[in-house]
Amino acid sequence: MHDFWLTATAWIALALVASLISIRLGLSIALVEIVLGVVGGNFLGLRAVEWTDFLAGAGAIVLTFLAGAEIDPESLRKDLRATLSIGAASFLFPFLGAGAFAYWVGGWDRDAALIAGIALSTTSVAVVYAVMVETGLNRTPLGKRILTACFITDLGTVVALGLLFARYNANMVVFVAALAVAVAVGPRGFGWAVQKLGKRVSEPEVKLLLLALFGLGALATLARSEAVLPAYVLGLALAGVFQGEPVLMARLRSIAFGILTPFYFLKAGMHVSLPAIAASFWLIVAFLFVKLLAKYLGVAPLTRLLAFDRREGTYTTLLMSTGLTFGSISALFGLTNGYIDREQYTVLVTAVIGSAVLPTLVAQAFFRPAVPAAVPDEAIVAEEA
């Protein structure tokens, strides 16, 4: 029990320090937590244990759900051409580029090259959503467009992983059926629960939502998929409900950012081994360069074609270049199923985490758009309600 509280103290201390640094320097909290995770794992001897793994996993699920729920259905319909083209290019260019580099230059076999392409094609919905909420851009048309494009990109990643490596069995049928039912009945059923059971101290509607997320996550795991996939899809399905429930959204954000997501981002940083980075440094840099170049070639021309302001276009391109959640999940899938070895896994995960840090840092430091003062702060709305 002593070890439990000591471990908890160390993790929360890092999370608190990350918050203070984030406020002081104006950096994304997700970015700072990843960096402190690297420090904790390499210099302080911190390691993930079973209960921190659970909190990190729950953080990934809830954060991914919130990112999906943040997508405005009306904005999605209005900006379908822009978001679909940006999201598709953001997936396709790095998938082909990184896969070809791994196969022809890295000498990886076909399956390993496909895993590399999938892992480096992603855009980190966790990082992007954290940045959007912190900056207030999630309430602007630009922020909503970026979040929707992220959804398209990661949908492409999930589809590619499923089509190329999924095992089509009874568990997959059950999972797909359950997800289809949840998407079909979720908006009406959850909307009814919020109206009839909401605004109570016991928060039954939050528990109902977590039940659905964890249950679908369990079925996804049995089907050899990932728990964040149904969370993202269900979030998009319930987006219409959450558009009219800013207080509920604020409470879920408090749960996520206050206690769950620090464990996720800190753990992501702890996966980075500095000795392993030193041993494969140039290959990691090469993969990172290939991903960033492919994202730029795919997204930047589209932002100009779609008449983005230059600053906003660059900002969009940089955020679409991030990777973390689905990238690390895809790499871990490849390692677990024997498609890549541990050295290849280290290279991919480090490149993925590098893509979470570098584009975010540059975007926030040099290209962050101003948030119109007329946009109301949802936190204030929540307090007034």
C-alpha positions in Angstrom: 0.0 0.0 0.0 2.9 2.3 0.7 4.2 1.8 -2.8 0.7 2.6 -4.2 0.6 6.0 -2.5 4.2 6.8 -3.3 3.6 6.0 -7.0 0.4 8.1 -7.0 2.2 11.0 -5.4 5.0 10.9 -8.0 2.5 10.8 -11.0 0.3 13.6 -9.6 3.3 15.7 -8.8 4.5 15.4 -12.4 1.0 16.3 -13.6 0.9 19.4 -11.4 4.4 20.5 -12.5 3.2 20.0 -16.1 0.2 22.3 -15.5 2.4 25.0 -13.9 4.9 24.9 -16.8 2.1 24.9 -19.3 0.5 28.0 -17.8 3.9 29.8 -17.4 5.2 29.1 -20.9 1.9 29.0 -22.7 2.5 25.5 -24.1 0.0 22.7 -24.6 -0.5 20.7 -21.4 -0.4 17.5 -23.5 3.0 18.4 -24.9 4.4 19.3 -21.5 3.1 16.1 -19.9 4.7 14.0 -22.7 8.1 15.7 -22.1 7.8 15.2 -18.3 6.9 11.6 -18.9 10.2 11.2 -20.8 12.0 12.7 -17.8 10.1 10.6 -15.3 10.8 7.3 -17.2 14.4 7.9 -18.0 15.7 9.8 -15.0 13.3 9.3 -12.1 12.7 5.6 -12.5 9.0 5.9 -12.9 7.2 3.0 -14.5 3.6 2.3 -15.4 1.8 -0.2 -13.2 -1.6 -1.9 -13.6 -3.7 0.9 -12.0 -1.9 3.7 -14.0 -2.4 1.7 -17.1 -6.1 1.6 -16.4 -6.3 5.4 -15.8 -4.3 6.0 -18.9 -6.5 3.8 -21.0 -9.7 5.4 -19.5 -8.2 8.8 -20.3 -7.6 7.9 -23.9 -11.1 6.6 -24.3 -12.8 9.6 -22.6 -10.6 12.1 -24.4 -11.2 10.4 -27.8 -15.0 10.4 -27.1 -14.9 14.1 -26.2 -13.1 14.8 -29.5 -15.8 13.1 -31.4 -18.5 14.8 -29.4 -16.9 18.2 -30.1 -17.6 17.8 -33.9 -20.5 20.0 -34.8 -22.8 17.9 -37.1 -23.9 21.1 -38.9 -20.3 22.2 -39.5 -19.5 18.8 -40.7 -22.2 19.0 -43.3 -21.3 22.5 -44.4 -17.5 21.9 -44.6 -17.7 18.3 -45.9 -15.7 19.0 -49.0 -12.9 20.8 -47.1 -12.7 18.4 -44.1 -13.0 15.3 -46.3 -10.2 16.3 -48.7 -7.8 17.5 -45.9 -8.5 14.4 -43.8 -8.1 12.0 -46.6 -4.9 13.6 -47.9 -3.6 13.8 -44.3 -3.9 10.0 -44.1 -3.0 8.9 -47.7 0.2 10.8 -48.3 2.1 9.7 -45.1 0.6 6.2 -45.3 2.1 5.7 -48.8 5.3 7.7 -48.1 6.2 6.1 -44.7 5.3 2.6 -46.0 7.4 3.0 -49.1 10.3 4.4 -47.1 10.2 1.5 -44.6 10.1 -1.0 -47.4 12.5 0.4 -50.0 15.0 2.3 -47.7 14.6 0.7 -44.3 14.5 -2.8 -45.7 11.5 -3.8 -43.7 9.3 -6.6 -44.9 5.8 -5.9 -46.4 3.8 -6.3 -43.1 6.2 -4.2 -41.1 6.2 -1.5 -43.8 2.4 -1.5 -43.8 2.4 -1.1 -40.0 4.9 1.8 -40.4 2.7 3.5 -43.0 -0.4 3.1 -40.8 1.3 4.3 -37.6 2.8 7.4 -39.2 -0.4 8.3 -41.1 -2.3 9.3 -38.0 -3.2 12.7 -36.6 -3.4 12.7 -32.8 -6.9 13.5 -31.9 -5.8 13.5 -28.2 -3.2 16.2 -28.7 -5.2 18.2 -31.2 -8.3 18.2 -29.0 -6.3 19.1 -25.9 -4.8 22.1 -27.8 -8.2 23.1 -29.2 -9.8 23.2 -25.7 -6.8 25.0 -24.1 -6.8 27.7 -26.8 -10.5 28.0 -27.1 -10.3 27.2 -30.8 -12.7 24.3 -30.4 -15.4 26.9 -30.4 -14.3 28.5 -33.7 -15.0 27.4 -37.3 -11.3 26.7 -37.8 -11.1 24.5 -34.7 -14.2 22.6 -35.6 -12.8 22.1 -39.2 -9.5 20.8 -37.8 -11.2 18.4 -35.4 -13.4 17.0 -38.2 -10.5 16.6 -40.5 -8.7 14.7 -37.7 -11.7 12.3 -37.5 -11.5 11.6 -41.3 -7.7 11.0 -41.0 -8.0 8.6 -38.1 -11.0 6.9 -39.7 -8.7 6.1 -42.6 -6.1 4.7 -40.3 -8.6 2.5 -38.5 -10.1 1.2 -41.8 -6.6 0.5 -43.2 -5.6 -1.4 -40.0 -8.9 -3.3 -40.1 -8.9 -4.2 -43.7 -5.2 -5.2 -43.9 -4.8 -7.0 -40.5 -8.1 -7.7 -38.9 -9.2 -11.2 -38.1 -12.8 -11.6 -39.4 -14.4 -13.9 -36.8 -17.5 -14.0 -34.6 -16.0 -11.5 -32.1 -15.7 -9.0 -34.9 -19.3 -9.5 -36.0 -20.5 -9.0 -32.4 -18.4 -5.8 -32.0 -19.6 -4.3 -35.3 -23.2 -5.1 -34.5 -22.9 -3.6 -31.0 -21.3 -0.5 -32.3 -24.0 -0.1 -35.0 -26.8 -0.5 -32.3 -25.1 2.1 -30.1 -24.8 4.6 -32.9 -28.4 4.0 -33.9 -30.1 4.2 -30.5 -27.5 6.3 -28.7 -28.6 9.8 -29.5 -32.2 9.2 -28.6 -31.5 7.0 -25.6 -28.7 9.1 -24.1 -30.7 12.3 -24.8 -33.6 10.8 -22.8 -31.3 9.8 -20.0 -29.8 13.3 -19.8 -33.3 14.9 -19.6 -34.8 12.4 -17.1 -31.8 11.5 -14.9 -29.4 14.5 -15.4 -28.6 17.3 -12.9 -28.3 14.9 -9.9 -25.3 14.6 -7.5 -24.9 10.9 -8.4 -24.4 11.7 -12.1 -26.2 8.7 -13.5 -25.9 10.0 -17.1 -22.1 10.1 -16.8 -22.0 6.6 -15.4 -24.3 5.4 -18.3 -21.9 7.0 -20.8 -18.9 5.3 -19.2 -20.7 2.0 -19.2 -21.3 2.3 -22.9 -17.7 3.4 -23.6 -16.1 0.7 -21.5 -18.5 -2.0 -22.7 -17.8 -1.2 -26.4 -14.1 -1.0 -25.5 -14.2 -4.5 -24.1 -15.9 -5.8 -27.3 -13.4 -4.0 -29.5 -10.5 -5.7 -27.6 -12.1 -9.1 -28.0 -12.3 -8.4 -31.7 -8.6 -7.6 -31.8 -9.4 -3.9 -32.4 -8.8 -0.9 -30.0 -11.1 0.6 -27.4 -10.6 4.2 -28.7 -12.2 3.4 -32.0 -15.8 2.9 -30.7 -15.3 5.9 -28.4 -14.5 8.1 -31.3 -17.5 6.9 -33.4 -19.9 7.1 -30.4 -18.7 10.6 -29.7 -19.6 11.7 -33.2 -23.0 10.0 -32.9 -23.7 11.9 -29.7 -22.3 15.2 -30.8 -25.8 16.6 -31.4 -26.8 15.8 -27.8 -23.7 17.5 -26.4 -24.2 20.6 -28.5 -27.2 21.4 -26.2 -25.5 20.3 -23.0 -22.5 22.6 -22.4 -22.6 21.9 -18.6 -22.4 18.1 -19.1 -19.5 18.6 -21.6 -17.7 20.8 -19.1 -18.1 18.2 -16.3 -16.7 15.5 -18.6 -13.8 17.7 -19.5 -13.0 18.3 -15.9 -13.0 14.5 -15.3 -10.8 13.9 -18.3 -8.2 16.7 -18.0 -8.2 16.8 -14.2 -7.4 13.2 -13.5 -7.4 10.9 -16.5 -5.5 12.4 -19.4 -2.3 13.3 -17.3 -1.8 9.5 -16.9 -2.2 8.9 -20.6 0.2 11.6 -21.7 2.8 10.9 -19.0 2.7 7.2 -19.9 3.2 8.1 -23.6 6.4 9.9 -22.7 7.6 7.1 -20.4 7.6 4.7 -23.5 10.5 6.7 -24.9 13.8 5.1 -24.1 16.7 7.6 -24.5 19.3 4.8 -25.0 17.1 3.3 -27.7 16.8 6.7 -29.4 20.5 7.0 -29.4 20.9 3.6 -31.0 18.4 4.3 -33.8 18.6 8.1 -33.9 19.0 8.7 -37.6 16.3 6.2 -38.6 13.9 7.8 -36.1 14.7 11.3 -37.6 14.2 9.9 -41.1 10.8 8.5 -40.3 9.8 11.7 -38.6 11.0 13.8 -41.5 9.1 11.5 -44.0 5.9 11.9 -42.0 6.1 15.6 -41.7 7.0 16.1 -45.3 4.2 13.8 -46.5 1.7 15.6 -44.3 2.9 19.0 -45.6 2.7 17.8 -49.3 -0.8 16.4 -48.7 -2.4 19.2 -46.5 -0.7 22.5 -47.2 -1.7 22.8 -50.9 -5.3 22.0 -50.0 -5.4 24.8 -47.4 -4.3 27.2 -50.1 -6.8 25.8 -52.6 -9.6 26.1 -50.0 -8.6 29.7 -49.4 -7.4 29.4 -45.9 -5.6 32.4 -44.4 -1.8 31.7 -44.7 -1.4 31.6 -40.9 -4.4 29.4 -40.3 -3.3 27.1 -43.2 0.1 26.6 -41.7 -1.4 26.0 -38.3 -3.8 23.4 -39.7 -1.0 21.7 -41.5 1.1 21.5 -38.4 -1.7 20.1 -36.2 -2.6 17.6 -38.8 1.0 16.4 -38.7 0.8 15.4 -35.0 0.5 11.8 -34.0 0.1 9.9 -30.7 -3.0 7.8 -29.9 -3.7 5.8 -33.0 0.0 5.9 -34.0 1.2 4.2 -30.8 -1.8 1.9 -30.9 -1.0 0.8 -34.4 2.7 0.2 -33.5 1.7 -1.8 -30.4 -0.7 -3.8 -32.6 2.1 -4.7 -34.9 4.5 -5.7 -32.1 1.8 -7.8 -30.2 0.9 -9.7 -33.4 4.5 -10.2 -34.6 4.4 -7.9 -37.6 7.3 -5.8 -36.3 10.0 -6.5 -33.7 10.9 -4.5 -30.6 13.5 -2.4 -32.3 11.1 -1.4 -35.1 8.5 -0.7 -32.5 10.8 1.6 -30.6 11.7 3.5 -33.8 8.0 3.9 -34.7 6.8 4.9 -31.3 9.6 7.4 -30.8 8.9 9.0 -34.3 5.2 9.1 -33.4 5.8 10.8 -30.1 8.2 13.2 -31.9 5.4 14.1 -34.3 3.2 14.9 -31.2 5.8 17.3 -29.8 7.5 19.1 -32.7 4.6 20.3 -34.9 2.6 21.2 -31.8 5.4 23.3 -30.4 6.0 25.1 -33.6 2.3 25.7 -34.2 1.6 27.1 -30.8 4.7 29.2 -30.7 4.6 30.8 -34.2 1.2 30.2 -35.9 -1.4 30.1 -33.2 -4.5 32.0 -34.5 -6.3 34.5 -32.4 -9.6 33.4 -30.8 -12.4 36.0 -31.4 -13.4 37.7 -28.2 -17.0 37.3 -29.2 -16.8 33.5 -28.8 -18.3 32.7 -25.4 -16.2 30.6 -22.9 -17.9 27.3 -22.3 -16.4 27.1 -18.8 -18.2 30.4 -18.0 -21.4 29.2 -19.6 -21.2 26.1 -17.4 -20.7 28.2 -14.2 -23.5 30.5 -15.1 -25.8 27.6 -15.7 
